[in-house]
Amino acid sequence: MDYTKILEGCLKGNLKAQRELYECFAGKMLGVCMRYASNREEAKDMLHDGFIKVFTKLDSFSGTGPLEAWVRRIMVNTALEQLRKNDILHDTIDYDGTTDHLEANVDIISDLTRNELMQIIAEMPPGYRTVFNLFAIEGYSHQEISELLQISEGTSKSQYSRARSWLQSKVTVKYNIQ
Amino acid sequence: MKQEDDKLRNLLQDVFNDYEVTPEPEDWNRVAESLNKAREHRRFLWAVWSAAATILLLLALYTGNEYVSNKSSIATTTNKTKTQPNTQKQFTAVKSQSGNNVSTKQFPNEKKILVKSVQEKADSKNIKTEKVNSDRIIAANISKHLADNNQQTNNQQKVAPSKELQVTNESSLTKTKADKVIDINPTLASNDKKKEVASEKAKEQLAQEQLNALKENRETKKTKSDRSFILSGLALGNSSGFQPSTSSDQAMMSSPSNYSQAGSNINYLNPVNIYDLTASTSAPRISSIYQNMERTFKPPITIALTATFSMGNKLSLESGLQYTNLKSDGQVTIKSANDVQSITYNTYNVNESLNYIGIPIFINYTLTGTKHLKTFISSGFTFEKGIRANYKAISIDNIPGALQLSSHNSIKGLQESFTGGIGLSYTFIPHFELYFQPSVSYYFKTNNTNVTIYSTNPWLINLRSGIRYNFK
């Protein structure tokens, strides 16, 4: 899709163009926010703040990559900012002890529907959920995650490992899978 | 493990890649409301900035016009040069506000020598030698009068009138408050030494009166911010085109005895020589005289073309080229003389224009910004080289045929200054910014001989503005 005209309108501060851009991405971006937030209200706050940033920072969009990826990145950053602001991340991320890991069975997870997966992810502790989202779904490397969350790379790996164990145990218990 | 990780990542990314949650209508309303608020906030900020910039601009203009008005010391010549003390005293006179000149004249009048001191504007009925043309008429009348008087007084008039004693006719005397009459003992006529002593005393008295008048005049000028000046003896400079350097008149004025001799021989009845005040050779003299004069400075105007280089963390280095023009207005009064000792003063309105080329080196820090508008603070040094000082002088007396004098000279020294300020920039096309930066600058001393707004007021409020290119 060509967003040129919409972008031009947005850069001029045209509210109609801004609404068009919002409608293009609001659904997907609310889905992104839902993965990071604990509930829908929190996700809506993230969506709101994220779009305000999109419209005010639109002049810095270089146009070299897809607009959707740029908007998604802003949404993820806004979500992280919100979590950091609410001091949600530290409780679990700071924990760097070793535990027995249960490896998530990919075949079992693949049998789950998207909504079932969303529900399980939403129940994750915020620290696990954040690293899990960033690494497994957004595709960030642990180095990038360490920079984003201002934690060590080792902590990021550890948190992801715990998240997978937590997911496996949750799936096992919830769906009574042996 | 790695394979399991990759498998899980691919699975989840496929699942959530196009995952959507339909937002509610009020979600957009919240966003729209926030955008409108942000827009109003930007407008408010813009209004505040405009108001602040306008106030600072007006303040800068005000200080430029009022505070920065230089009151340079007024040159007086009473004790300036010992080699020509008499002529300096003689040349002292006042140019009144209205431009009417009061000149000194003399002629013998039996036993009394009437001394006319310096007069103010109200004494406009006295003899004036405001213009060269009128000088010619007056000088001719005086010559005739002198001839008549000499015939009437025969040898009784042995006291040669001192050149310093300024004489006016009786009708003007009665109308002048400052007029004074000094009786000179006739016996002095038979004693040259006593005559000289008396003459010296009279000269001193006259000089003192004139000095007092000058001081009063200067004080009046200070309180009234008057632009006119008292200027005396300035034509005595060797390089002056106004200087009657070889005239018999000056020779007479240099010594009372010489004058006496000249008086007895009626040398001053020779045809009147008028020194042309409008001679073009006088132009360079104007610029040097002007340096000692009171003047009103206009605010400096600086136009700059600069480039900024980003240093990260909102910091940028700015440098380029700038042109500065300094203007000032003032007046100079030039004395001239003729062979009948008629001293003429001519006043010129002088416009000075100094041109500088400079290199600013500034560090800027961006405070806030959108795509087009940015606010920043800035500080740095500027190095300016004076290119040329231009002078234009126009006579205020409307002398027929008078030409506008113009001259120029170089400006010595490197003018260094430190500037700090807060600014607003507007990106009108990509990479090009128009910026306005109200600033405070301090100008360091230089060896420049030109009196400038920088030398008289080192601290200046100014408005830097220009166009700069942004390297990103």
Interface residues (C-beta under 8 A of the other chain):
Chain A: L11 G13 L15 Q18 R19 Y22 E23 A26 G27 K28 L30 G31 M34 R35 A43 K44 L47 H48 F51 I52 F55 T56 D59 S60 E103 A104 V106 I109 S110 R114 L117 M118 F135 A136 I137 G139 R164
Chain B: M1 E4 K7 L8 R9 L11 L12 Q13 V15 F16 D18 Y19 E20 V21 T22 P23 E24 D27 W28 R30 V31 A32 S34 L35 N36 A38 R39 T370 K371
